[in-house]
Structure formats: C-alpha cells, structure tokens
C-alpha cells in the first residue's frame, strides 16, 4: 500500500506539471499550490514501506503524526487562499526558502532513517537470506538511494520554478526524473517479479542464543510460473535428467545438496 501511494504521489506530481498552469490556478488553485509540498510525502511513505516490509510493522493511528506537516501545509494553503489566516502564517506557507528547507529536511531525515532500518535488518539476518530475500534487500537499498536523489531533484526544481516565475521553464524538465523512476519500477517488476513477492514471517530474535525461524507464508500469483519463459519441451527434458540423476547417482543422499 505504501509503495502504491508513493507511486501515486509521483504520478500526481507529473500530472499537475503537464497540465495547463493557468487552468489549474483558475480551477484547482489549492491543489496546484499544494503540489509544491508533495515531496513531504516521499520520505514518510518510503520509511513505512521499508519498515513494514523488513520489520513487519503494522501502521497505527499514532503513525499518522508523520503526515502532519503535509496536512498543516494543505490547511494553510486552503485558508490563505480565502484570506482566513494572518499574513505571518501565509508568509511561512509561501516563502520559497523556508519551504525548500522543510522539504529537504524531510527528504534527508526520512531517507537516512530508512537506510538505517535497512542496514539494521541486513546486519542481523544476513546469514538467513534466501536468494529471493537477497534480491529484495539489494533492490530496497537501490530504491532508498534513487528515491532520495529523485525527491531532492523535485524539491529543488519546485524552488527554482517559484523564485524565477514567470521565467525558468527549463527547470520543468527536471521532473523527467519522476518519469524515469516510474519506468525503473516498471522494468524491475517485469524483469524481476520475485522482488515484489510478499514474504511474511520475518521476526527479530529475543536473544542471540534463543532464535527460532517462524513459519513462512509466501503469497504468490494464482497461476504457477506465470512469468516463466521455459517451454514444455525444455521442462520435460529437465525432469527426465533430474530423475535419472536421482536414480543413478542418488543425489538425494548428499547432505549438502540444495534446491
């Protein structure tokens, strides 16, 4: 869910940038102004995505506090648009330098915290990794680094567009980073679908000397091997070879044999 919301924010940001600015200011002025604060979502969403994926964290009501800054920005924009807030509050909301500071602080703070979550999990369970988990862990690290870079590019682009208005249209091209990121997600999902397989059962040991692996529940697509490129003829040949190896060389008697 957090990953889908993360991508949803990206798509919304791109959509608002390719639409007519004059039309948006006339019809969706509040949403248009709030688009400058959308990077406030990237940090919390990636943080909870990784926390839930690796540490099996359940989102609670108290966790909504992480989205309070974005909510306050939206409230400030809504009320200032109707001249219902003091000038001082409106100045805080629309000051580009303060906004850039808050955006970068949120992006850097959450991505650093997320990286530490990943590193903590990696160092604790490194000896228990399967091939699929290793692939997922490597991708999560890449995701955190790519997200930090793309979010920073977007925040800086929004700042430059604001202070150079009505000029500075060349800064709009920096939002291509969002499109590249979405294409990267899509390419990964097509070429390495196992990365997005949900594996439940991760648990941290109470003590180093008292650790038991929980039962793993693996949720896979209903259609087996839906992404396999192996033909029926090749699969039959492999089965025949495996059966012959088991019967003639009795490979199942080897204690170190793997899947």
C-alpha positions as MATLAB code, in Angstrom:
seq = 'XXXXXXXXXXXXXXXXXXXXXXXXXXXXXXXXXXXXXXXXXXXXXXXXXXXXXXXXXXXXXXXXXXXXXXXXXXXXXXXXXXXXXXXXXXXXXXXXXXXXXXXXXXXXXXXXXXXXXXXXXXXXXXXXXXXXXXXXXXXXXXXXXXXXXXXXXXXXXXXXXXXXXXXXXXXXXXXXXXXXXXXXXXXXXXXXXXXXXXXXXXXXXXXXXXXXXXXXXXXXXXXXXXXXXXXXXXXXXXXXXXXXXXXXXXXXXXXXXXX';
ca = [
       0.000    0.000    0.000;
       2.775    2.444    0.911;
       4.588    1.659   -2.329;
       1.408    2.284   -4.343;
       0.824    5.575   -2.518;
       4.420    6.555   -3.199;
       3.954    5.947   -6.933;
       0.564    7.697   -6.784;
       2.186   10.876   -5.431;
       4.745   10.731   -8.240;
       2.042   10.363  -10.880;
       0.025   13.226   -9.343;
       3.109   15.457   -9.345;
       3.791   14.713  -13.013;
       0.132   15.223  -13.946;
      -0.032   18.656  -12.308;
       3.141   19.711  -14.123;
       1.986   18.752  -17.618;
      -1.442   20.352  -17.206;
      -2.089   23.993  -18.060;
      -0.863   26.178  -15.211;
      -3.436   28.910  -15.885;
      -6.268   26.372  -15.880;
      -5.048   24.852  -12.616;
      -4.784   28.249  -10.922;
      -8.309   29.102  -12.049;
      -9.988   25.797  -11.200;
      -7.784   23.791   -8.797;
      -5.801   26.566   -7.183;
      -5.490   24.871   -3.775;
      -4.323   21.584   -5.286;
      -1.901   23.416   -7.560;
      -0.349   25.328   -4.649;
      -0.211   22.145   -2.569;
       1.731   20.416   -5.346;
       4.777   22.368   -4.121;
       4.530   20.420   -0.845;
       4.025   16.943   -2.338;
       7.677   15.961   -1.670;
       6.714   15.911    2.024;
       5.056   12.544    1.306;
       8.047   10.770   -0.236;
      10.013   10.439    2.997;
       7.262    9.050    5.284;
       5.918    6.698    2.591;
       9.270    5.072    1.818;
      10.022    4.885    5.556;
       6.838    2.976    6.353;
       7.168    0.833    3.218;
      10.597   -0.433    4.289;
       9.588   -0.677    7.947;
       6.589   -2.830    7.070;
       8.474   -4.926    4.502;
      11.503   -5.744    6.654;
      10.287   -5.370   10.228;
       6.651   -6.405    9.747;
       5.493   -3.095   11.230;
       1.743   -2.527   11.487;
       0.647    1.021   10.766;
      -1.097    2.540   13.810;
      -3.038    5.727   14.451;
      -0.045    7.306   16.182;
       1.972    6.898   12.971;
      -0.224    9.475   11.238;
       1.851   12.148   13.035;
       4.436   11.676   10.280;
       1.952   13.156    7.801;
       1.032   16.163    9.978;
       3.452   18.570    8.175;
       1.761   17.865    4.841;
      -1.677   18.255    6.441;
      -0.692   21.610    8.019;
       0.609   22.832    4.668;
      -2.687   21.906    2.998;
      -4.717   23.639    5.728;
      -2.524   26.738    5.490;
      -2.948   26.887    1.712;
      -6.714   26.342    1.893;
      -7.243   29.097    4.457;
      -4.763   31.559    2.973;
      -6.480   31.214   -0.407;
      -9.634   32.523    1.252;
      -7.776   35.199    3.278;
      -8.684   33.486    6.549;
      -5.187   33.319    8.058;
      -2.786   36.018    9.267;
      -0.156   37.345    6.909;
       2.618   35.802    9.021;
       1.245   32.273    8.516;
       0.754   32.869    4.807;
       4.345   34.067    4.611;
       5.570   30.802    6.157;
       3.497   28.745    3.721;
       4.553   30.598    0.577;
       8.128   31.565    1.414;
      10.210   29.531   -1.082;
      13.343   29.394    1.074;
      11.513   28.114    4.153;
       9.614   25.634    2.011;
      12.829   24.307    0.448;
      14.365   23.956    3.912;
      11.416   21.916    5.237;
      11.248   19.757    2.108;
      14.959   18.930    2.153;
      14.912   18.313    5.920;
      12.029   15.855    5.485;
      13.596   14.114    2.483;
      17.052   13.746    4.025;
      15.808   12.834    7.508;
      13.417   10.101    6.401;
      15.715    8.585    3.795;
      18.628    8.417    6.242;
      16.330    6.781    8.820;
      15.098    4.331    6.179;
      18.648    3.437    5.204;
      19.464    2.689    8.863;
      16.377    0.431    9.032;
      17.653   -1.464    6.006;
      21.191   -1.693    7.373;
      19.984   -2.920   10.774;
      17.952   -5.692    9.173;
      20.767   -6.651    6.807;
      23.367   -6.968    9.561;
      21.060   -9.006   11.823;
      19.666  -11.512    9.325;
      22.393  -11.638    6.689;
      23.130  -15.308    7.460;
      19.482  -16.293    6.902;
      18.969  -14.841    3.431;
      17.468  -16.850    0.613;
      18.153  -15.844   -2.986;
      14.792  -14.049   -3.202;
      15.370  -12.122    0.016;
      18.859  -11.113   -1.105;
      17.385   -9.778   -4.338;
      14.742   -7.864   -2.406;
      17.287   -6.417    0.015;
      19.539   -5.175   -2.773;
      16.569   -3.595   -4.521;
      15.364   -1.889   -1.315;
      18.781   -0.255   -0.946;
      18.654    0.926   -4.554;
      15.108    2.189   -4.027;
      16.118    4.278   -0.994;
      19.058    5.851   -2.838;
      17.078    6.523   -6.030;
      14.173    7.955   -4.035;
      16.470   10.320   -2.122;
      18.011   11.578   -5.356;
      14.721   11.987   -7.238;
      12.947   13.654   -4.293;
      15.788   16.142   -3.915;
      15.718   16.956   -7.643;
      11.960   17.599   -7.463;
      12.226   19.807   -4.351;
      14.985   21.919   -5.914;
      13.090   22.162   -9.232;
       9.974   23.419   -7.430;
      12.083   26.032   -5.637;
      13.742   27.251   -8.831;
      10.426   27.424  -10.706;
       8.891   29.502   -7.906;
      11.667   32.064   -7.479;
      12.144   32.516  -11.252;
       8.428   32.765  -12.159;
       7.289   33.581  -14.857;
      10.643   32.568  -16.345;
      12.658   29.445  -15.676;
      10.551   26.998  -17.672;
      13.692   24.975  -18.333;
      13.545   23.758  -14.726;
      10.353   21.865  -15.535;
      12.431   19.270  -17.371;
      13.855   18.120  -14.037;
      10.527   16.422  -13.392;
      11.593   13.876  -16.017;
      13.366   12.251  -13.049;
       9.922   11.171  -11.792;
       9.118    9.509  -15.102;
      12.479    7.733  -15.158;
      11.849    6.464  -11.637;
       8.417    5.094  -12.610;
       9.909    3.386  -15.687;
      12.548    1.856  -13.417;
       9.816    0.440  -11.174;
       8.002   -0.984  -14.192;
      11.138   -2.512  -15.686;
      12.023   -4.132  -12.349;
       8.513   -5.552  -11.945;
       8.663   -7.082  -15.431;
      12.183   -8.491  -15.305;
      12.436   -9.434  -11.615;
       8.894  -10.069  -10.326;
      10.222  -12.033   -7.337;
      11.303   -8.727   -5.787;
       7.652   -7.884   -5.175;
       6.694  -11.279   -3.752;
       5.314  -10.724   -0.257;
       7.070  -12.928    2.303;
       5.679  -12.803    5.814;
       7.433  -14.324    8.749;
      10.372  -12.048    9.475;
      10.866  -11.756   13.219;
      13.654  -10.365   15.318;
      15.191  -12.734   17.888;
      14.531  -12.038   21.562;
      18.039  -13.129   22.407;
      21.001  -14.074   20.288;
      21.048  -17.564   21.787;
      17.314  -18.114   21.544;
      16.151  -17.805   17.971;
      13.683  -19.904   16.034;
      12.631  -19.284   12.486;
       8.908  -18.552   12.140;
       6.774  -20.359    9.616;
       6.974  -18.550    6.313;
       3.812  -17.741    4.398;
       4.625  -16.946    0.799;
       1.926  -15.265   -1.272;
       2.413  -15.897   -4.965;
       0.268  -15.424   -8.089;
      -2.547  -17.934   -8.591;
      -1.021  -19.080  -11.871;
       2.178  -21.008  -11.244;
       5.216  -19.907  -13.208;
       3.207  -17.211  -14.956;
       6.411  -15.344  -15.774;
       8.450  -18.386  -16.842;
       9.886  -18.478  -20.353;
      10.602  -22.220  -20.131;
       8.872  -24.246  -22.846;
       7.069  -27.530  -22.090;
       9.677  -29.455  -24.098;
      12.590  -27.951  -22.132;
      10.805  -28.594  -18.841;
      10.263  -32.243  -19.815;
      13.956  -32.655  -20.655;
      14.964  -31.212  -17.295;
      12.573  -33.523  -15.443;
      13.989  -36.547  -17.272;
      17.586  -35.567  -16.437;
      16.735  -34.943  -12.781;
      15.007  -38.293  -12.402;
      17.971  -40.077  -13.988;
      20.414  -38.305  -11.662;
      18.341  -39.254   -8.625;
      18.056  -42.905   -9.673;
      21.605  -43.471  -10.915;
      23.751  -41.183   -8.731;
      21.360  -40.973   -5.764;
      21.941  -37.246   -5.301;
      19.352  -37.137   -2.502;
      21.879  -38.892   -0.238;
      24.228  -35.892   -0.343;
      23.833  -33.928    2.877;
      24.892  -30.636    1.328;
      22.519  -30.699   -1.634;
      20.500  -27.529   -2.213;
      17.265  -26.878   -4.028;
];
